[in-house]
Amino acid sequence: MRILIIGGTRFVGHAMAEAALEAGHDVTLLHRHETTELPGATHLLADRDGDLGVLADGSWDATIDVCAYVPAQVRRLHEALGGSAQRGGHHLFVSTVSVYQEPKEPGAGEDAQLFAPAPEDATEVTNESYGPMKVTCENIAAELYGDSGLAIIRPTYVVGPRDATARYPYWVLRAARGGAMLAPGPAEAPMQCVDARDMGAWTVRLAEGRVSGAFTAARPATTFGALLDETVSALGADVSLVQVDGAWLVEQGVDGMALPLWSEGSPEYALAMSPARAEAAGLTHRPFADVVRDTLAWANDHPDQATNAHTGLSPQREQELLDAWAGTQV
């Protein structure tokens, strides 16, 4: 197949591009910056918010749009690929579980209530607008490509090597360091993730089969406590997990940036969605221990990408919190 990927050089898109190349497809990547990676692909350099004339002559069997956050981007890509005379083939739009309103219980499916869509002219992506803007993007894609010509992929937290968000890498690197490790409560709060490589290979299979519909891309739901337990276990790390009350942490000014992936003490059932429809469509999951070890290996090799100043607790701040929490337990 001829597959066009909008993005394709970072994390999720990179995993899709690798999977497509490994499957023997003719892959074209549209992205902004020069790279020496993925030499087997054709690279088209353009900013999707600028001139898309590089797409004027090609045609593809499938297009995977990894990086549309603003509604106008969906229409502009459609126009660049020929409008009604589509040259992009089957369309796969990468959305997010953030389109779902908070379910009342775990196990919700793809028909769960979505947020009201944002205005089509919305351009500012914030924590509050992200989900509604993606709803609008989905709606526009459905209008332009039709139900049979569109797959909508709604991933939860994506993890694995190349995760430059530094969210799950923080926990892997922290566990590898050993010692008393702060585990924010409640331990039973829902948690859900998906490995970028598993999602990438599955997305390519959806393209190959011209599969349509909406899918929540996720591993079976677990808990935040279990995620940390499995992380420590996979590394064989000499770690003592210290359970700390989530409400108390919030009172100390700790948030989901300081402790990434943590829902700040309040369970969120949008992190306990059912992956049944995606799994029925071929999504498979590698052992989580492999995800942990592969993430650590990548993080150790790329500390500049796996860490940043805005994500995670410093060792000093973590120890301060542990000492203060211990003082409340006397």
N, C-alpha and C positions, 0 to 999 in steps of 0.2 A: 504493500500500500504506500501511497504518498501521503504523509502525515505532516501537517503544519502545526507547530506549537508556538503559541504566543507567550513568550517567556522562554523557559526551557533551559536556562543556564544556572538556576539557583534552586536548591533544596527540592521542593515538590516537582517543579518543572524539569529539573535536571534528572530526577529519578524516572520521570515519564520518558524523557528523551533517551536515556540509557536503555530503558526497557524496549522502546521502539527500535532502536538500533540493533540491540541484541536479537530481536525477533526478525531482523532482516529487512525492515522497512526503509523506504526512502524518506528521510526526515529533514524538514526545513524548520529552522528556529528563527523567529523574529525577536530581536532583543536590542538593547541600546549600546552595549559596550563590547569592545573587542575581547576575545578570549581565545586561549589555545586549547581549551577543553572541548570534548566532543568533536574531534576532527572528522568523524565520519558523517557529520551532518552538514547541510548547506546552511550558512549563516547569513541572514539578512539583517543589516543594521538599520534600525529606525526607532524612533520614540512613538509609541502608539498614540500619544496625544498630539503628535505632529504630522508630518507628511508620510502617508502610507503608500506612496507611489511604488515602493519596492514590491508590493503585492499585485501590481497591475496586470502582470502577464502570466502568473503561475496558476495552476489548478491542482487541487488536492482531493483525496478521497475522504479525509477527515481533518477537522481543525479542533485542537484542544486549546481552550482559552484559560490559562492559568491565573492571569493577573488583572482581570477587570474588576475594579472596585467602584468605579463611577459609571452611572447609567449611560452617559453619552458615549463611553468607550465601546459599549456593546453595539450601538447603532453605527458608529464610525467604522468598526471592523467589518460589519455586514456590508456597508457601502463599499469599502475597499476591496471586498471579495466579490464584487459584482452585483450587489443588491439582489433583485429578484432573479437575476441570472447567476445564481450562486456558483462560485468556483471553489468553495471551501469544503464541500462534501458534508458528511455527517458532522454535527456540531456537538462538542462536549464542553460544557461550561462548569468550571470549578467554583463552587459557591462556599458555603460554610454552615455548620450547625447553628451559628448565631442568627440564622433566619428564623429559628423556632422561638416562639414565646415559651416561657418557662413551663414545662409540662407539670401536671399535678402529681405524677407518679413515674417511676422508672418504666422503661420498656416502650416508650412512645415510638410510633412509626413515622414514615414520611408524610402521612396525611395529618400530622399534628398541626395545630394552629400556628401560622406564621405571623410575624410582625406586620403591621400595616406598612405598605410600601412608602419609601421616601419619594419626594418630588423628583421628576425626571431631570430637573436642572440642578439637583444637589451635587456638590463637588467636595465638600469638606468631610473627610472620614475621621470620625471620633469613636470612642467606645460606645456611645449612644447611637450614632448614626450608621455604624458599620453594618449591623444586621438589616435594618430597613433598606439601606442602599443596595445590599445584595439581593433583597427581595425584588426591588425594582429591576435590577439587572436580570434576574431570573425571568420576570414577567416580560421584559422586552425580548429576551432570547426566545421565549415561547411564542411570542407574537411573530417574530421574524423567521424562525426555523420550523415552527409547527411541532406538535407533540411527537410525531413519528421521526422527526429529523433532529431530535435534541435529547441529550443525556445531561442531567444536572447532578453534580457530585457535591455532596455536603460533608466535608471532612470535619471531624472533631480536632483536638490537638494533634498535630502531626509531629512525629518524633523520628529519631534515627540519625545516622551520620549526615553531615552537612547542615545541621540545624543551627543556623546563625541567629535564630531568635534568642539563643542561650537559655531557653527555659528548661527543657529537660536536661540538657548538658550540665546545668548548675547542679542538679541532684546527683547525677552520675559522678561528676568531679568531686562533689562534697562527700559522697559515700566512699570514694576511693581514698580520700584523705584520712578517713578513720576517726576514731574518738567519739566523744559524746556528741550526738547530732540531733538538732532540734527537729521534731516531727510535729507539724502544726495540726491541731484538731479542727473538727472532729475526725477521728481516724476512719469512721464509717461513711464520710462524705463521698458521693459518687465521683468516679474519675474514669475517663475514657480517652483513648488515644488511637492512633493508627501509624504504622511505620510508613515512611514516605516511599520506600521501595516496593512494599506490598501494594500501596495505593497506585503507584506508577505503573506497575505491571498489569494490574487489574484495569486501569483506565485504558491502556492500550488494547486489552482484550475487548473492552466495551466498544472501542473504535472498530476493531476487526469485525465484530459481529453486528455493527450498526445498531447497538442496543439503545433503546430510548427509555425515558422515565427519570424519576428522581430517586436518588440513593443516598442514605446516610453512610458515609465511609468511616467505619470505626471497628476497633476490636470489641469483643464483648465487654460490657461495663464491669469495672472493678471498683475498689475504693482507694482513696488517697493513701490510707495506711498500708493497704496491700501493695500499692505501687512502690512505696518506699521499702517495704519488706522484701519485695522481689528484686529491687535494685541492689540492695545490700547483699542479698543471697547470691545473686548472679555473679557478683564481684568477689565473693568470699571475703568481704571487707571486715576488718576489726572495728565494728561500729556498735555503739550503744544508742539506740533510738530513744530519745526522751520526748514523751508525749506532752505537749503543751496546749493548754486550753485556747481554742481559737478566739473566743470573745476577749480573753485577756490580751492576746497578741494584738488584736485590733485596738484595744485601749492603749497599747504601747506605741501605736502609730505604724504597725507593721501591715503591709498590704500585699497584693498579689504580684507586685514587681519585686519586692524584697524576698518573697517566697513564691517563685513562679509556679504556675499551674494550680496553686491553692485558691479555693473559692472564698477565702477570707472568712471562714468560720460558718458559712451558711451553705447547706447542701444545695446543689443545683442539679435537677433531674435532666437538664439538657446535656449533662455529662453521663447520662445513663440511657441513651437512646438504643433502640433495637437495631442491630446490624443485619437482621434476617434477610431483608430484601437484597442488600448488597452481596451477602454471602451466597444467596440463591443465584445471583448473577455472576458468581465466580470469584468474589473477593476472598482471599485466603490470608492467613496470618502466620508469620514465622514465630518460633518460640521467643517469648519475651526476653529470656536470658540472652539470646543472640542480639536482640535490639540493644540491650544494656551494654554488652561487651563491645559491640561495634561502635556504639556512640562514644564510649570511653576512648577507644583506639583513635577515632577521628578527632575527638576533643584534645587529646594529648598531642596529636600532630598539628592541630590548628588552633592553638590557644587564642589567637587573635580573633577568630571567628566564634569560638565556643564560649567566650566570656565577654562581658561588657560592663561598663561602670554603672549601668542602670538596672541590672538584673541580678538578684541574689543578695544575700547578706555577706558582709565581710566577716572573716573569722572573729575579729574583735567584737563586732556587733552581735554576732550569734552567741558568743560567750557571755556578753553582758546580759542578754535575754535569758540564757540558761541560768545564770547566777541569780537574777532577779526572780525567775520562776521558782527556783529552789527555795528562795526566801519566803515565798508565799505558802510553801508546803510544810513549813515547820509548825 
